[in-house]
Amino acid sequence: MPSRPLRSNTSTKDFLFVQSTTELGGAEIVLLNLLAGSEELRRRSLVVSLGYGRGDLPRRLAGVGAEVVEMKAPRLRHFWRLVPTYRDLIGLAREAGVRALVANGTHPQAVAGLAARLTGLKSVFWVHSIYREPLLHNDAPDVVALLHRCDLALTVSRAAQEVLGRLRPSVATRLLYNGTPSREVTPDEARAARAELGAGEDDTLIGVFARLQRGKGQDLFIEAARQIAPERPRTRFVVVGGSEVAHEADFLEEMKHAAAAPELRGRLLLTGHRADVARLMAACDVVCHTSRAPESFGMVLIEAMVQARPVIATALGGPGEIIDSPDKGIVIPPDDAGALARAMLALIDDPARRHAMGAAGRAHAQARFSIDVMASTMIRYLDELLAGTGPEPRVTPRASTG
């Protein structure tokens, strides 16, 4: 059971971000980047880590100047053991003068939503997922989170916002696109990375960046590469990303077998997990996003655009919103290796188009998806909520749960 958390800093805070896992996933990286990039949010916020997992997110958050309190909460299925967690969380919020609890994702909302109800504080649900319809088709923690009190939901895409609007039509929602820092990669760094990946100056290097799992579609990428490799012998391919759980090991073996096809021998590299993603993206001539299912956002695309890399993505969920015109990228149907191959060929054969698309994408990312834009938008939404000037919840019948 958690012990009473103590704060050495007695300054008041407006916002308390509730974070469950200590591992670095997509939502956690977004929170880390946000607090690293916004002095105002660091000054006005406190982060509580509920201690699930074995990662180092609390240390990373503290390293960028955020004030973090670590707790050790029991698993949600042991709900009767959560009483000390709620006691400590509520006591901490009162001690810090917090006015709004911001849950960073589903699991945090399952805890913070009830804490907000018990204290009368404003409840903000930062939604990083596209949920299933109807409501009861979601996993139990998702249902709990969705049914908890929520004064404002911040969704990372219109796709996520539309589904949430049907599941919880009475909840006010705001669109909050993720932001990413601009990590500058020098030409020398990019050339060195190309050499490491086996690409020469006159080669076209195409990459896909994602955790290695079937839903991310790396097998489609390899099949498209196999189709075009004989026609374009100066093209090379790289799959960046590792597997993290046992059932992904089978998919990794499938990818290794596919990569050994005669057409791809010596021309396709599986790197596994890499920490230098920005450097490897800058080394590529084209970056692909091949998910089979709708993504709530698509951070890989923004990271590639920041490096002025042209992108190809499946037109599902957030990626279809990021690539909002043909000059910023190519969108293709999901689960279609042939369409991916044709899009690759179009960019391989047109270096001028690649350059123009990369430049347009970079300007787009800097204007709409920077950390500064994200932080200022979030602060405005939260301040409007506290001032009572934000969007009014829609008074409509409750969504069907069957």
Residue pairs with C-beta under 8 A, 6 or more apart in sequence:
1 72
1 74
1 81
1 84
1 85
2 51
2 71
2 72
2 73
2 84
2 85
2 88
3 88
4 88
4 91
5 48
5 69
5 70
5 71
5 88
5 92
6 69
7 46
7 67
7 69
7 92
7 95
7 96
9 67
12 96
12 97
12 98
13 44
13 45
13 46
13 67
13 96
13 97
13 98
14 44
14 45
14 98
14 99
14 100
14 382
14 386
15 41
15 44
15 45
15 46
15 98
15 99
15 100
15 101
15 102
15 382
16 45
16 46
16 47
16 48
16 92
16 93
16 96
16 98
16 100
16 101
16 102
17 31
17 45
17 46
17 47
17 48
17 102
17 104
18 48
18 50
18 89
18 101
18 102
18 103
18 104
18 108
18 109
18 111
18 112
18 115
19 28
19 31
19 47
19 48
19 49
19 50
19 57
19 104
19 108
20 49
20 50
20 52
20 73
20 104
20 105
20 107
20 108
20 111
21 28
21 52
21 53
21 55
21 57
21 107
22 49
22 51
22 52
22 53
22 54
22 55
22 56
22 57
22 58
23 53
23 54
23 55
23 57
24 32
24 55
24 56
24 57
24 60
26 128
26 297
26 299
27 104
27 105
27 126
27 128
28 55
28 57
28 104
29 299
30 128
30 156
30 178
30 179
30 299
31 47
31 61
31 104
32 57
32 60
32 61
32 64
33 179
33 180
33 181
33 371
34 41
34 179
34 371
34 374
34 375
34 378
35 41
35 42
35 45
35 47
35 61
35 64
35 65
35 66
36 64
36 65
36 181
36 371
37 179
37 181
37 371
37 372
37 375
38 371
38 372
38 375
38 379
39 65
40 375
40 379
41 375
41 378
41 379
42 64
42 65
42 66
42 67
44 379
45 66
45 67
46 67
46 68
46 69
46 92
46 96
46 98
47 58
47 61
47 66
47 67
47 68
47 69
48 68
48 69
48 70
48 71
48 89
48 92
49 57
49 58
49 61
49 68
49 69
49 70
49 71
50 71
50 72
50 73
50 85
50 108
50 111
51 70
51 71
51 72
51 73
52 73
52 75
52 107
58 68
58 70
61 68
62 68
69 92
71 85
71 88
71 89
73 82
73 85
73 111
74 81
74 82
74 85
76 82
76 107
76 110
76 111
76 141
76 144
82 111
85 111
86 111
86 114
86 115
86 118
89 111
89 112
89 115
90 115
90 118
90 119
92 98
93 101
93 115
93 119
93 121
94 119
98 121
99 121
99 122
99 386
100 121
100 122
100 123
100 124
100 151
100 382
100 385
100 386
101 112
101 115
101 116
101 121
101 122
101 123
101 124
102 112
102 124
102 126
102 382
103 109
103 111
103 112
103 113
103 123
103 124
103 125
103 126
103 145
104 126
104 128
105 126
105 127
105 128
105 129
106 128
106 129
106 141
106 142
106 145
107 141
107 145
109 125
109 145
109 148
109 150
110 141
110 144
110 145
110 148
112 123
112 148
113 123
113 125
113 144
113 145
113 148
113 149
113 150
114 148
114 149
115 121
116 122
116 123
116 148
116 149
116 151
117 123
117 148
117 149
122 151
122 152
122 385
122 386
123 148
123 149
123 150
123 151
123 152
124 150
124 151
124 152
124 153
124 154
124 382
124 385
125 145
125 148
125 150
125 152
125 153
125 154
125 171
126 153
126 154
126 176
127 153
127 154
127 155
127 156
127 160
127 161
127 164
127 296
128 156
128 160
128 296
128 297
129 142
129 160
129 296
130 157
130 159
130 160
130 163
130 294
130 295
130 296
130 317
131 138
131 142
131 146
131 160
131 163
131 164
131 167
132 138
133 163
133 166
133 167
134 167
134 399
134 400
134 401
134 402
135 143
135 146
135 147
135 167
135 399
135 400
135 401
136 143
136 401
136 402
138 146
146 164
146 167
146 168
150 168
150 171
151 172
151 385
151 393
152 171
152 172
152 173
152 174
152 381
152 385
152 390
152 391
153 161
153 164
153 168
153 171
153 172
153 173
153 174
154 173
154 174
154 175
154 176
154 378
154 381
155 161
155 164
155 173
155 174
155 175
155 176
155 296
156 176
156 177
156 178
156 296
156 297
156 318
157 175
157 177
157 296
157 297
157 317
157 318
157 321
158 175
158 321
159 294
159 296
159 316
159 317
159 318
159 320
159 321
160 296
160 317
160 318
161 173
161 175
164 171
164 173
165 171
165 173
166 399
167 399
168 399
169 394
169 396
169 397
169 398
169 399
170 393
170 394
170 395
170 396
170 398
171 393
172 390
172 391
172 392
172 393
172 394
173 391
174 381
174 390
174 391
176 374
176 377
176 378
176 381
177 297
177 368
177 369
177 373
177 374
177 377
178 297
178 299
178 302
178 369
178 374
179 302
179 369
179 370
179 371
179 372
179 373
179 374
179 375
180 299
180 302
180 303
180 306
180 365
180 369
180 370
180 371
181 371
182 306
182 366
182 370
183 278
183 306
185 278
185 279
185 281
185 282
185 307
189 279
189 282
190 279
190 282
190 283
191 283
193 276
193 279
193 280
193 282
193 283
194 200
194 201
194 203
194 205
194 283
196 283
197 205
197 236
197 238
197 269
197 271
197 280
197 283
198 236
198 266
198 267
198 269
199 205
199 236
199 283
200 234
202 234
203 234
203 235
203 236
204 232
204 234
204 235
204 236
204 285
204 286
204 348
205 235
205 236
205 237
205 238
205 283
205 284
205 285
205 286
206 225
206 235
206 236
206 237
206 238
206 284
206 285
206 286
206 287
206 288
206 344
206 348
207 237
207 238
207 239
207 240
207 280
207 281
207 283
207 284
207 286
207 287
207 288
208 217
208 218
208 221
208 238
208 239
208 240
208 241
208 287
208 288
208 289
208 290
209 240
209 241
209 277
209 280
209 281
209 287
209 300
209 303
209 304
210 216
210 218
210 240
210 241
210 289
210 290
210 291
210 300
211 241
211 242
211 243
211 244
211 248
212 218
212 239
212 241
212 242
212 243
212 248
212 251
212 252
212 255
213 243
213 248
213 251
214 251
214 292
215 291
215 292
215 293
216 241
216 290
216 291
216 292
217 290
217 291
217 292
217 314
217 334
217 335
218 239
218 241
218 251
218 255
218 290
219 251
219 254
219 255
219 258
220 290
220 292
220 335
220 336
220 337
220 340
221 237
221 239
221 288
221 290
221 340
222 237
222 239
222 255
222 258
222 259
222 264
222 268
223 258
223 337
223 341
224 337
224 338
224 340
224 341
224 344
225 235
225 237
225 264
225 267
225 268
225 341
225 344
226 258
226 261
226 263
226 264
227 337
227 338
227 341
228 235
228 341
228 344
228 345
228 348
229 235
229 237
229 263
229 264
229 267
230 263
231 345
232 345
232 348
235 267
235 344
235 348
236 267
236 268
236 269
237 264
237 267
237 268
237 269
238 268
238 269
238 271
238 280
238 284
239 255
239 259
239 268
239 269
239 270
239 271
240 271
240 274
240 277
240 280
241 271
241 272
241 273
241 274
242 272
242 273
243 249
243 251
243 252
255 270
256 270
258 264
259 268
259 270
271 280
274 280
277 303
278 303
278 306
278 307
281 287
281 303
281 304
281 307
281 309
282 307
282 309
284 304
284 309
285 309
285 310
285 347
285 348
285 354
286 309
286 310
286 311
286 312
286 344
286 347
286 348
286 354
287 300
287 301
287 304
287 309
287 310
287 311
287 312
288 311
288 312
288 313
288 340
288 344
289 295
289 298
289 300
289 301
289 311
289 312
289 313
289 314
289 319
290 313
290 314
290 340
291 298
291 314
291 316
291 319
291 334
292 314
292 334
292 335
293 316
293 317
293 334
294 316
294 317
294 318
295 316
295 317
295 318
295 319
296 317
296 318
297 317
297 318
297 322
298 313
298 317
298 318
298 319
298 322
301 311
301 313
301 319
301 322
301 323
301 329
302 322
302 365
302 369
304 311
304 361
305 311
305 322
305 328
305 329
305 358
305 361
305 362
305 364
305 365
305 369
306 362
306 365
306 366
307 358
307 362
308 358
308 359
308 361
308 362
309 358
309 361
310 329
310 330
310 347
310 353
310 354
310 357
310 358
310 361
311 323
311 328
311 329
311 330
311 357
311 361
312 329
312 330
312 331
312 332
312 340
312 343
312 344
312 347
313 319
313 320
313 322
313 323
313 329
313 330
313 331
313 332
314 331
314 332
314 333
314 334
314 335
315 323
315 331
315 332
315 333
315 334
316 334
319 331
320 331
322 328
322 329
322 369
323 329
323 330
323 331
324 364
327 356
327 357
327 360
328 357
328 360
328 361
328 364
329 357
329 361
330 343
330 346
330 347
332 339
332 340
332 343
333 339
346 353
347 353
347 354
347 357
367 373
381 390
384 390
